[in-house]
Amino acid sequence: MNRLYTAGRDSIIRIWNMGNQNESYFQSMEHHTDWVNDIVLCCDGKTLISASSDAMVKVWNAHKGFCMSTLRTHKDYVKALAYAKEKEYVASGGLDKQIFLWDVKTLTALTAANNTVTTSSLSGQKDSIYSLAMNPACTVIVSGSTEKVLRVWDPRTCAKMMKLKGHTDNVKALVVNRDATQCLSASSDGTVKLWSLGQQRCIATYRVHNDGVWALRANDAFTTFYSGGRDRNVYATDMRLSNSSVLVCKESAPIVKILLLPDENSMWVSTTKSDLHKWSTKGVQSRLSQQADEEKLIPVCSEPSQTIKGGTSIQQYHILNDKRYVITKDSTENVVLWDILKACKVEDLGNVDFEVEIKNKFKMVYVPPWFSVDLKNGMLNIHLEESDAFAAWVSAKDVGLNSIDGGDTKVNFGGLLLQALLEHWPKTHAIEPEDINGQVNGFDGSSDDMNVSGERAPMGNGYFSVPGHTPVILSEVNGRTMFRLLCRDAGGDSEQILLQDTVPQWVIDITVEKTQPKFNKISFFLQPHSTSGAKTLKKDRLSASDMLQIRKVLEHVYEKVLGVENGGHPGMTNGKDHDSQDAASVSAAEEKVELLCQDQVLDPNMDLRTVRHFIWKTGGDLTLNYRYKAGH
């Protein structure tokens, strides 16, 4: 069908229509949650099998681009696959030192509900597996590993046949010939070796590279092989002639895979960069037959015949103090501002100085951390964990979220994001009773809140939604993935069932039960400043919401110093802010009294957690000092 399938560290498998060079991108297949290390096409291109560092092997309908089933047999990164075309068998191996043999026809019959499958296991591997190979008839399987040896099995009996020693580093790529009499191996030791499986020994060593060899392909006749690796060069070598290698092309980055097309007139090469290049191999055989050594160092091709441009990868990030925005820098030095709460890009800042931009966007505000970030797949991955997902309470007004009642509501960042991510899951659509104004809680009946049928559209948190294509990944505490879906697909039949089984209780509490997380309290002491002339008071520990503004503490001091009867500490002891203080009292307090921490006068707009983080900076309970302003 003239389709090319690619995958890599961004966890996404992409399909390209090579018949349309102007618009070759066809479709993305998103299900893995970590690097995709290997893919093979089976069943005349109808089925694709993928192996990933998320410890899963997945089976895809290659024509329609959807995942049919997931195999969770491996316990660690799955690094390599091998395919036996005549038998429709696939082998998988990885860092758990296990090799499993799969019948592809059985795999394609699996469904999300019926996902149990038995498999043959080839045991006896002593180290992490990085390469696998089988011949088309599935009479032999060879594995390469950090053990530096090749191990050979008979897949029909699962019995070990031999162990081949000779390499001095990890074996990264393997090819077995059609009749399973010979095997080629490429290693990080910089050599390619040809082995006779009948004689159980190495019969030739090729030293054409000056660094590790990571990629290997052979022609169908098993007379010529193509190799590439860390030195960024692709060489063709004639196995029938001694010292017969030519430089096919030079890449701009280390080479990780080579794909020789069926007509053997061209090949696709992928590197550690994200671009893909197609190179012609038409002049290779004539060059190999020449004996002029000086010509063999001149590349057969100077330019690729076709290029698929890759995207950039994020390589640096900085979380701003408001714990909502993140600044990133990518592989082209482009700097971008992201809104984590709404899961979207805010602004492309361009090729600006990353550190300067961080300084420019610095604000003297402290919000507790509620998420963590990793960049393992070149994109922003945001992790929410039960222990700190609900740490960040903020004022809706301060962060630009307009509440329905117009008041200064306190909102929780983690709670809002979880509600938005699961807003398409029907289980979260609680029917709210209408109030006396005929409004439904969270909606004002405007057209923006209506869907096509005229019914109110679900809205997870009443403030905002996240893009429907946002991936949502549910994983165990150890990071092992249980389920991945796109936000907008949560209403699908199979997705609803899987969500029912995998969404943890702490997420259900906030998204389905609409339970509010607990406020964070902060303890502190209030004392006269040493310059005030007042006696030190008995140390009473006060407790308040960590979002309480210094303005509220000033009111309390003012009223206490002046002996105003107010019925207790405003905003303190019970953790609630009293926003009904009259403006005259507030301005009088701010006009006549000031608060200090570590001898630094505090801005009334600061909250207690910002003071503790930026000014107090020591352990134990926060201590605030008060005094009259000069002239009062």
C-alpha positions in Angstrom: 0.0 0.0 0.0 3.1 2.2 -0.2 2.9 3.1 3.5 5.8 3.7 5.8 5.5 3.2 9.5 7.8 5.1 11.9 8.2 5.3 15.7 10.6 6.4 18.3 11.2 8.2 21.6 8.0 10.4 21.4 5.9 7.2 22.0 3.8 7.7 18.9 3.7 5.5 15.8 3.1 7.4 12.6 1.8 6.2 9.2 3.1 7.9 6.0 1.6 7.6 2.6 4.7 7.5 0.4 2.6 7.8 -2.8 1.8 11.5 -1.9 5.1 13.3 -1.3 3.4 16.7 -0.9 1.2 15.5 2.1 2.8 12.3 3.2 1.6 12.3 6.8 -1.4 10.0 7.1 -2.2 9.1 10.7 -0.8 8.8 14.3 -1.2 5.7 16.5 -1.0 6.8 20.2 -1.2 4.2 22.9 2.3 3.6 24.2 3.5 5.8 27.1 7.2 5.5 26.6 9.8 5.1 23.9 8.8 2.7 21.0 11.9 0.7 20.5 10.9 -1.6 17.6 8.0 -2.2 15.1 7.4 -5.0 12.6 4.7 -5.3 9.9 3.1 -8.7 9.6 0.3 -10.5 7.7 1.1 -8.8 4.4 1.0 -5.3 6.0 -2.4 -5.7 7.7 -1.0 -6.0 11.3 1.7 -4.1 13.1 3.4 -5.2 16.3 5.2 -2.6 18.5 7.7 -3.0 21.4 8.1 -0.2 24.0 9.9 0.9 27.1 6.5 1.0 28.8 7.0 -2.9 29.1 4.2 -3.6 26.6 3.9 -5.2 23.2 1.0 -3.9 21.2 -0.9 -5.3 18.3 -2.3 -2.8 15.8 -4.6 -2.9 12.8 -2.1 -1.3 10.4 -4.6 -0.3 7.8 -7.0 1.5 10.1 -4.5 2.6 12.7 -6.0 1.4 15.9 -4.7 -0.8 18.7 -6.4 -4.2 18.8 -4.7 -5.6 22.0 -1.9 -5.1 24.5 0.4 -7.8 25.7 1.7 -7.3 29.3 3.9 -10.3 29.6 7.2 -8.5 29.8 8.3 -7.0 33.2 10.7 -4.3 31.8 11.6 -2.4 28.7 10.9 -4.3 25.5 13.8 -3.5 23.2 13.6 -5.8 20.2 11.2 -7.7 17.9 11.9 -10.4 15.2 9.5 -11.6 12.5 9.2 -15.0 10.7 7.2 -14.2 7.6 6.4 -17.7 6.5 5.0 -18.8 9.9 3.6 -15.4 11.0 5.5 -15.6 14.3 7.0 -12.7 16.2 9.5 -12.8 19.0 10.0 -10.1 21.6 12.8 -9.5 24.0 14.0 -6.8 26.4 15.6 -5.8 29.7 13.8 -8.4 31.7 16.1 -11.0 30.0 13.0 -12.8 28.6 12.2 -13.8 25.0 8.6 -14.6 24.1 7.4 -16.2 20.9 4.0 -15.1 19.6 1.6 -16.5 17.0 0.4 -13.3 15.2 -2.8 -14.9 14.0 -3.7 -15.6 17.6 -2.9 -12.1 18.6 -5.1 -10.5 15.9 -8.1 -12.4 17.4 -7.6 -10.8 20.8 -10.0 -8.0 22.0 -9.9 -5.5 24.9 -12.2 -7.9 26.9 -10.6 -11.2 25.8 -6.9 -10.4 26.2 -5.4 -13.6 27.6 -2.9 -15.4 25.4 -0.4 -18.2 26.0 3.0 -17.8 24.5 6.2 -19.9 24.3 9.1 -18.6 26.5 12.7 -19.1 25.6 14.6 -19.2 28.8 18.3 -19.2 29.6 19.2 -15.6 28.6 21.6 -14.2 31.2 21.5 -10.5 30.3 19.4 -7.7 28.9 18.3 -8.3 25.3 18.9 -5.6 22.7 18.5 -7.5 19.4 16.6 -10.4 18.0 16.5 -12.2 14.6 14.6 -15.1 13.0 14.6 -16.6 9.6 11.3 -16.5 7.6 10.6 -20.2 8.3 11.0 -19.8 12.0 13.6 -22.6 12.4 16.1 -20.5 14.4 16.0 -17.5 16.7 19.1 -15.5 17.7 19.4 -13.0 20.5 22.1 -10.4 21.2 22.6 -8.8 24.6 24.9 -6.9 27.0 26.3 -10.4 27.7 28.4 -9.8 24.5 27.4 -13.3 23.1 24.9 -14.5 20.6 22.5 -17.1 21.9 20.7 -19.4 19.4 17.4 -21.3 20.0 15.2 -23.7 18.1 11.7 -22.0 18.3 9.9 -25.3 17.6 11.2 -26.9 20.8 12.3 -23.8 22.7 15.6 -25.6 23.3 19.0 -23.8 23.4 21.1 -24.7 20.4 24.4 -22.8 21.0 26.2 -19.8 22.4 28.5 -17.8 20.1 31.4 -15.8 21.6 33.5 -13.1 20.0 32.1 -9.6 20.5 33.6 -7.4 23.2 30.5 -5.2 23.8 26.7 -5.1 23.5 25.2 -6.8 20.4 22.9 -4.2 19.0 21.6 -5.7 15.7 21.2 -9.1 14.1 20.2 -10.6 10.7 19.7 -14.3 9.9 19.8 -15.6 6.3 16.8 -17.5 4.8 18.0 -21.0 5.4 19.3 -20.3 8.9 22.9 -21.3 8.1 24.4 -17.9 8.7 24.0 -14.9 10.9 25.3 -11.3 10.9 25.8 -9.4 14.1 26.6 -5.7 14.8 28.0 -4.6 18.1 28.9 -1.5 20.1 32.5 -2.8 19.8 32.6 -1.3 16.3 32.6 -4.6 14.3 30.1 -6.6 12.2 30.7 -10.4 12.4 29.5 -13.2 10.1 28.8 -16.5 11.9 28.3 -20.0 10.6 25.5 -21.5 12.6 26.4 -25.0 11.4 30.1 -24.7 12.4 29.1 -22.6 15.5 31.9 -20.1 14.9 32.7 -16.7 13.5 33.9 -16.9 9.9 34.5 -13.2 9.2 34.9 -9.9 11.0 34.3 -6.6 9.3 35.9 -3.5 10.7 34.4 -0.8 8.5 33.2 1.6 11.2 35.4 3.5 13.7 32.7 3.4 16.5 29.8 1.3 17.7 27.5 -0.3 15.0 23.8 0.0 15.9 21.9 -0.7 12.7 22.2 -3.6 10.2 20.3 -4.8 7.1 21.2 -7.4 4.5 19.9 -7.9 0.9 17.6 -10.9 0.2 20.4 -12.9 -1.3 22.5 -12.4 1.8 25.5 -11.2 -0.2 25.6 -7.5 0.8 24.9 -5.9 4.1 24.3 -2.2 5.1 25.5 -1.0 8.5 25.4 2.3 10.5 26.0 3.5 14.0 27.6 6.1 16.2 30.1 7.3 13.5 27.0 8.6 11.4 28.1 6.7 8.3 26.2 4.0 6.3 28.5 1.5 4.6 27.6 -1.3 2.2 29.8 -4.4 2.4 30.1 -7.3 0.0 30.4 -10.5 2.1 31.9 -12.5 -0.8 34.9 -10.2 -1.3 37.6 -9.4 1.3 37.9 -5.7 2.2 35.0 -4.7 0.0 33.1 -1.8 1.6 31.8 1.5 0.2 30.4 4.6 2.0 26.8 4.9 0.9 25.9 8.2 2.7 26.8 10.4 5.6 24.1 11.3 8.2 24.2 14.3 10.6 23.6 12.1 13.7 24.2 8.6 15.0 22.2 6.0 13.0 19.7 3.8 14.8 17.8 1.9 12.1 18.2 1.1 8.4 15.3 -0.1 6.3 16.1 -1.6 2.8 13.2 -1.3 0.4 12.0 -4.5 -1.3 13.5 -3.5 -4.7 16.8 -2.9 -2.9 17.3 0.3 -4.9 16.9 2.6 -1.9 16.8 2.6 1.9 15.3 4.7 4.7 17.7 5.7 7.5 16.7 7.0 11.0 19.1 8.6 13.4 19.0 10.0 16.9 17.5 13.2 15.3 13.8 13.2 14.3 14.2 13.6 10.5 14.0 10.5 8.3 16.0 10.3 5.1 15.6 8.1 2.0 18.9 7.3 0.2 19.4 5.7 -3.2 21.5 2.5 -3.3 21.6 2.2 -7.1 25.3 2.8 -7.5 26.4 0.6 -4.6 27.0 -2.7 -6.4 29.1 -1.2 -9.2 31.2 0.6 -6.6 31.7 -2.6 -4.6 33.1 -4.3 -7.6 35.7 -1.6 -8.1 39.0 -2.0 -6.3 40.0 1.7 -6.0 40.2 2.3 -2.3 40.2 6.1 -2.6 36.8 6.1 -4.2 35.3 3.9 -1.5 35.5 6.9 0.9 33.5 9.1 -1.3 29.7 8.7 -0.5 27.6 7.1 -3.2 24.9 9.6 -2.4 25.6 13.2 -1.3 21.9 14.1 -0.7 18.9 12.1 0.3 16.2 11.5 -2.4 13.4 12.2 0.1 13.1 13.6 3.7 10.4 13.3 6.2 10.9 16.3 8.6 10.6 15.5 12.3 9.5 17.7 15.1 11.5 19.4 17.8 12.0 17.9 21.3 11.7 19.8 24.5 15.1 19.6 26.3 14.8 22.0 29.2 12.0 23.3 31.5 11.4 25.6 34.4 8.3 25.7 36.6 7.4 29.3 37.5 6.6 30.2 41.1 2.8 30.3 40.4 3.0 26.6 39.7 0.8 27.1 36.7 3.1 28.1 33.9 6.2 26.3 32.6 8.8 27.7 30.3 10.6 25.2 28.0 13.5 25.3 25.5 13.5 22.8 22.6 16.2 21.3 20.3 16.1 24.3 18.0 16.6 26.7 21.0 13.0 27.9 20.7 11.5 29.0 24.0 7.8 28.4 24.8 5.4 29.3 27.6 2.8 26.6 28.6 -0.3 26.7 30.8 -0.2 23.4 32.7 -3.7 24.0 34.2 -5.3 24.3 30.8 -2.9 21.8 29.1 -2.0 24.2 26.2 0.7 26.4 24.8 0.4 30.1 25.8 3.1 31.7 23.7 6.0 31.0 21.4 8.7 33.3 22.7 11.2 32.4 19.9 15.0 32.1 20.2 15.3 34.2 23.3 17.7 33.7 26.3 16.1 30.9 28.4 17.6 32.1 31.7 16.7 35.8 31.0 13.1 34.8 30.3 12.9 32.9 33.6 14.1 36.1 35.4 11.6 38.3 33.5 8.7 36.0 34.5 9.7 35.7 38.2 7.0 36.8 40.6 7.4 37.0 44.4 4.6 34.5 44.9 4.7 31.0 46.3 2.3 28.2 45.5 3.0 24.6 46.7 4.2 22.1 44.1 1.3 19.9 42.9 2.7 18.2 39.8 6.0 17.0 38.5 7.5 17.1 35.0 9.5 14.7 32.9 10.7 15.1 29.3 11.5 11.4 28.5 9.6 11.5 25.2 10.6 15.1 24.1 7.2 16.5 25.3 5.9 17.9 28.6 4.7 15.0 30.7 2.8 16.2 33.8 2.5 13.7 36.7 -0.2 14.1 39.4 0.2 11.9 42.4 -2.1 11.5 45.4 0.5 12.7 47.9 0.7 16.3 46.5 -1.9 16.7 43.7 -4.1 18.8 45.9 -1.5 21.0 47.6 -2.1 24.1 45.5 -5.1 26.2 46.7 -5.3 29.7 45.1 -7.8 32.6 44.7 -9.8 32.2 41.5 -9.7 35.9 41.0 -5.9 36.1 41.4 -5.3 33.5 38.7 -7.9 34.9 36.2 -10.6 32.3 36.7 -14.0 34.0 36.8 -16.4 32.2 39.1 -20.1 32.1 38.4 -21.2 34.1 41.6 -18.5 36.7 41.0 -17.1 36.2 44.5 -13.4 35.5 45.3 -13.7 31.7 45.4 -10.7 29.5 46.4 -9.9 26.9 43.9 -7.5 23.9 43.8 -5.3 23.5 40.8 -5.0 19.7 40.9 -8.7 19.3 41.5 -9.6 21.6 38.5 -7.2 19.8 36.2 -8.5 16.3 37.1 -12.1 17.4 36.6 -11.2 18.9 33.2 -9.3 15.8 32.1 -12.2 13.5 32.9 -15.1 15.8 31.9 -16.0 13.5 29.0 -16.4 10.5 31.2 -20.2 10.1 31.7 -19.7 9.0 35.3 -18.6 12.5 36.2 -21.7 14.2 34.8 -23.7 14.6 38.0 -27.1 16.2 37.3 -27.2 19.4 39.3 -30.5 20.7 40.7 -31.7 24.0 39.2 -31.6 27.0 41.5 -34.2 29.7 41.8 -32.8 31.6 38.8 -33.2 28.6 36.6 -29.4 28.2 36.3 -27.6 24.9 36.6 -24.6 25.0 38.9 -21.6 25.9 36.9 -23.5 27.1 33.8 -25.4 30.3 33.0 -27.4 28.8 30.1 -25.4 30.7 27.4 -24.8 29.2 24.0 -21.2 28.4 24.9 -22.6 25.9 27.4 -24.9 24.1 24.9 -24.1 21.3 22.5 -25.7 20.7 19.1 -28.7 18.9 20.5 -29.5 21.9 22.8 -28.6 20.0 26.0 -26.1 21.5 28.3 -22.6 20.3 27.5 -20.7 18.6 30.3 -18.1 20.8 31.9 -15.8 19.2 34.4 -15.0 22.1 36.7 -17.2 25.1 35.6 -14.2 27.2 34.6 -12.4 25.8 31.6 -11.9 22.7 29.5 -8.6 21.2 28.2 -8.0 20.3 24.5 -9.8 17.1 23.5 -6.6 15.5 22.1 -4.8 15.7 25.5 -3.5 12.3 26.4 -4.5 11.0 29.8 -2.4 8.2 31.3 -3.3 6.2 34.4 -0.4 4.3 35.9 0.6 2.5 39.0 2.8 4.0 41.7 5.9 2.3 40.2 5.1 4.0 36.9 3.8 0.9 35.1 1.0 2.0 32.7 -2.4 0.6 33.2 -4.3 2.6 30.6 -3.9 5.5 28.1 -6.7 7.4 26.3 -7.3 10.8 24.7 -9.4 13.1 26.9 -12.2 13.4 24.4 -12.6 9.6 24.1 -13.5 9.0 27.7 -17.2 8.4 26.7 -16.3 5.5 24.4 -17.8 2.1 25.4 -14.5 0.3 26.0 -12.9 3.4 27.5 -15.7 3.7 30.0 -15.2 0.1 31.1 -11.4 0.5 31.4 -11.8 3.8 33.3 -14.2 2.2 35.7 -11.5 -0.4 36.5 -8.5 1.9 36.6 -9.4 5.4 38.0 -8.1 5.5 41.6 -10.5 6.4 44.4 -8.8 9.7 45.2 -9.5 10.8 41.6 -13.1 9.5 41.8 -13.6 11.5 45.0 -12.8 14.8 43.2 -14.3 14.1 39.7 -17.4 12.0 40.5 -18.2 12.7 44.1 -17.1 16.4 43.7 -15.4 16.2 47.2 -13.3 19.3 47.9 -9.7 18.7 49.0 -8.7 19.9 52.4 -7.3 23.4 52.8 -3.6 23.6 53.8 -3.2 25.2 57.2 -0.1 27.1 58.4 0.9 27.8 62.0 2.6 31.0 63.1 3.4 33.2 66.1 2.6 36.9 66.3 4.9 39.2 68.4 5.6 42.9 68.8 8.7 44.0 66.9 11.7 44.8 69.1 11.5 48.5 68.1 7.9 48.8 69.1 8.7 49.2 72.8 5.9 46.7 73.6 6.4 43.7 75.8 6.8 40.3 74.2 3.4 38.5 74.6 2.8 35.0 75.7 3.4 32.8 72.7 0.0 31.8 71.3 0.3 29.7 68.2 -2.2 30.9 65.5 -3.4 28.7 62.7 -4.8 29.9 59.3 -5.1 28.9 55.7 -1.7 29.2 54.0 -3.4 31.5 51.4 -4.3 34.1 54.1 -3.1 37.5 53.1 -0.9 39.6 55.3 -3.7 42.3 55.0 -5.9 40.0 57.2 -3.2 39.6 59.8 -2.8 43.4 59.9 -6.5 43.8 60.6 -6.2 41.3 63.5 -3.2 43.2 64.9 -4.9 46.5 64.6 -8.1 45.4 66.3 -6.2 43.6 69.0 -3.8 46.5 69.7 -6.7 48.9 69.8 -8.8 46.5 71.8 -11.7 46.4 69.2 -14.2 43.7 70.1 -14.6 41.7 66.9 -15.4 38.2 68.1 -12.0 36.6 67.5 -9.2 36.6 65.0 -10.4 37.4 61.5 -9.3 34.8 59.0 -7.5 32.8 61.7 -8.0 29.9 64.1 -10.7 28.4 61.9 -8.8 28.7 58.6 -11.5 30.8 56.9 -11.0 34.2 55.3 -13.5 36.9 56.4 -13.9 39.0 53.3 -16.7 41.1 54.9 -14.4 43.4 56.8 -15.4 47.0 56.1 -13.0 49.0 53.9 -12.4 51.7 56.5 -11.1 49.2 59.0 -8.8 47.6 56.4 -7.3 50.9 55.3 -6.9 52.1 58.9 -5.0 48.9 59.7 -2.7 49.2 56.7 -2.2 52.9 57.2 -1.1 52.6 60.9 0.4 49.2 61.4 3.0 47.1 59.5 4.1 43.5 59.7 7.7 42.3 59.5 9.3 38.9 59.0 13.1 38.6 59.6 13.1 42.4 59.8 11.7 42.8 56.3 8.4 44.8 56.0 5.7 42.7 54.3 3.5 43.6 51.4 -0.2 43.4 52.6 -0.9 41.5 49.3 1.4 38.6 50.2 0.1 35.4 51.6 1.5 33.4 54.5 3.0 30.7 52.4 4.9 33.2 50.2 6.3 34.9 53.4 7.4 31.5 54.8 9.0 30.4 51.5 10.8 33.6 50.4 11.4 35.5 53.7 11.2 33.1 56.7 13.2 30.4 55.0 13.9 28.5 58.2 12.3 25.5 60.0 9.7 25.7 62.7 6.7 27.9 63.0 6.7 31.2 61.1 7.0 34.2 63.4 5.6 37.6 62.4 6.4 40.9 64.1 4.1 44.0 64.2 4.7 47.6 65.0 3.2 51.0 64.4 4.3 52.8 61.2 6.4 55.9 61.7 4.3 58.9 62.8 1.6 56.8 64.4 
